């Protein structure tokens, strides 16, 4: 997997994307953003191989994508189990996004979701580092840190290789 892309189509003739890198042992980070014409032929390539998260406005064109609130709930479920087995100092798990303002207002909705994804995956990475260091927890999930929590299946949200170009 090459990361996550949050996509929005705030107006009919523009598509906005924010990319979030995912990596075990390194903080999730905002990796880049783009605002492109809706018919730009580069869009399918920018989505290829990434987990797709869509806003409501983009869902009609790109599909529902992976739900960020499901990511938050998957992290909470896993940490609930872990803290019941071993004492962990778990980070705060944001269960709702905080509105963000982008320099280009058309990118604000995508920025809000992408920031929430990055915050959640940053918390997940810290939780996983603790899990693999605790012998009682290694049996659940293995001896290496997992990039995404169980129950948040990226395979279900992968975009089609040829996304339609007309809105």
C-alpha positions as CSV (number, residue, x, y, z in Angstrom):
1,X,0.0,0.0,0.0
2,X,1.3,3.5,-0.9
3,X,-0.8,5.4,1.6
4,X,-4.2,7.0,1.8
5,X,-5.7,9.7,-0.4
6,X,-8.7,11.8,0.7
7,X,-10.6,13.1,-2.2
8,X,-13.3,15.8,-2.5
9,X,-15.1,17.3,-5.5
10,X,-16.1,20.7,-4.0
11,X,-17.3,22.1,-7.4
12,X,-18.3,20.3,-10.5
13,X,-15.1,21.1,-12.5
14,X,-12.5,20.5,-9.7
15,X,-11.2,17.6,-7.7
16,X,-9.1,18.0,-4.6
17,X,-6.9,15.4,-3.1
18,X,-4.8,15.2,0.1
19,X,-2.4,12.4,0.5
20,X,-1.5,10.8,3.8
21,X,1.6,8.6,4.1
22,X,1.3,5.5,6.2
23,X,4.4,3.8,7.7
24,X,5.1,1.6,10.6
25,X,7.5,3.2,13.0
26,X,7.2,6.7,11.6
27,X,4.5,9.2,12.1
28,X,1.7,9.4,9.5
29,X,2.1,12.6,7.7
30,X,0.3,14.8,5.2
31,X,2.2,14.0,2.0
32,X,0.8,16.4,-0.5
33,X,-2.2,18.0,-1.9
34,X,-3.6,18.8,-5.3
35,X,-6.5,20.7,-6.9
36,X,-7.0,19.5,-10.5
37,X,-9.6,19.9,-13.2
38,X,-12.3,17.2,-12.9
39,X,-11.3,15.8,-16.3
40,X,-7.6,15.7,-15.6
41,X,-6.2,12.3,-16.9
42,X,-3.7,12.1,-14.0
43,X,-6.4,11.6,-11.4
44,X,-6.6,7.7,-11.7
45,X,-2.8,7.5,-11.4
46,X,-2.9,9.6,-8.2
47,X,-5.4,7.2,-6.7
48,X,-3.9,4.0,-7.9
49,X,-2.8,1.7,-5.1
50,X,-4.0,3.9,-2.3
51,X,-6.7,3.6,0.3
52,X,-9.4,6.0,-0.9
53,X,-11.4,8.2,1.6
54,X,-14.1,10.3,0.0
55,X,-16.2,13.2,1.1
56,X,-19.9,13.1,0.5
57,X,-19.5,15.3,-2.6
58,X,-16.9,13.0,-4.1
59,X,-18.7,9.7,-3.3
60,X,-21.0,10.0,-6.3
61,X,-18.0,9.9,-8.7
62,X,-15.3,7.8,-6.8
63,X,-17.5,5.6,-4.6
64,X,-17.9,5.6,-0.8
65,X,-14.3,4.9,0.0
66,X,-13.1,3.9,3.5
67,X,-14.9,5.5,6.4
68,X,-12.7,7.5,8.7
69,X,-15.1,7.0,11.6
70,X,-14.7,3.3,11.1
71,X,-10.9,3.8,11.4
72,X,-11.4,5.5,14.7
73,X,-13.8,2.8,16.0
74,X,-11.3,0.0,14.9
75,X,-8.5,1.7,16.9
76,X,-10.8,2.2,19.9
77,X,-11.8,-1.5,19.8
78,X,-8.3,-2.7,19.6
79,X,-7.0,-0.4,22.3
80,X,-9.9,-1.5,24.6
81,X,-8.8,-5.1,24.3
82,X,-5.2,-4.2,24.8
83,X,-5.7,-2.1,27.9
84,X,-7.8,-4.9,29.4
85,X,-4.8,-7.3,29.0
86,X,-1.9,-5.1,29.8
87,X,-1.4,-1.5,31.1
88,X,-0.8,0.8,28.2
89,X,-0.5,4.6,28.1
90,X,-2.7,5.0,25.1
91,X,-2.9,8.3,23.2
92,X,-6.1,10.2,22.8
93,X,-8.1,8.8,19.9
94,X,-10.0,11.7,18.1
95,X,-13.4,10.3,17.3
96,X,-14.5,13.4,15.3
97,X,-12.6,15.6,12.8
98,X,-11.7,19.2,13.7
99,X,-12.5,21.7,10.9
100,X,-9.4,22.9,9.1
101,X,-9.0,25.8,6.7
102,X,-6.8,25.3,3.7
103,X,-5.2,28.2,1.8
104,X,-7.5,27.3,-1.1
105,X,-11.0,27.1,0.5
106,X,-12.0,24.4,-2.0
107,X,-9.5,22.1,-0.2
108,X,-10.7,22.6,3.3
109,X,-13.1,19.6,3.5
110,X,-10.4,17.2,2.2
111,X,-7.8,18.8,4.5
112,X,-10.1,18.3,7.5
113,X,-10.5,14.6,6.7
114,X,-6.9,14.0,5.8
115,X,-5.7,15.6,9.1
116,X,-8.1,13.4,11.0
117,X,-6.7,10.3,9.2
118,X,-3.1,11.4,10.0
119,X,-4.0,12.0,13.7
120,X,-5.7,8.6,13.9
121,X,-2.8,6.8,12.2
122,X,-0.3,8.6,14.3
123,X,-2.1,7.4,17.5
124,X,-2.3,3.9,16.0
125,X,1.4,3.8,15.3
126,X,2.2,4.8,19.0
127,X,-0.2,2.1,20.2
128,X,1.4,-0.5,18.0
129,X,4.9,0.4,19.2
130,X,3.6,-0.2,22.7
131,X,1.9,-3.4,21.7
132,X,4.9,-5.1,20.2
133,X,7.0,-4.1,23.2
134,X,4.6,-5.9,25.6
135,X,5.0,-9.7,25.6
136,X,1.3,-10.2,26.7
137,X,0.1,-8.4,23.6
138,X,2.4,-9.8,20.9
139,X,0.2,-12.8,20.4
140,X,-2.6,-10.5,19.1
141,X,-1.3,-9.1,15.9
142,X,2.2,-10.5,15.7
143,X,5.7,-9.3,16.6
144,X,5.8,-6.5,14.1
145,X,3.7,-3.3,14.2
146,X,0.7,-3.3,11.9
147,X,0.3,-0.3,9.6
148,X,-3.5,-0.3,10.0
149,X,-5.9,-1.6,12.7
150,X,-7.8,-4.8,12.1
151,X,-11.3,-4.2,10.9
152,X,-10.4,-1.3,8.7
153,X,-9.8,-3.1,5.4
154,X,-8.1,-1.0,2.7
155,X,-8.8,-3.7,0.1
156,X,-12.5,-2.8,0.2
157,X,-11.8,0.9,-0.4
158,X,-9.3,0.7,-3.3
159,X,-10.3,3.0,-6.1
160,X,-10.9,1.5,-9.6
161,X,-7.9,1.7,-11.8
162,X,-9.8,3.8,-14.3
163,X,-11.9,6.3,-12.4
164,X,-14.5,8.1,-14.6
165,X,-13.3,11.5,-15.7
166,X,-16.6,13.2,-16.1
167,X,-18.5,14.5,-13.1
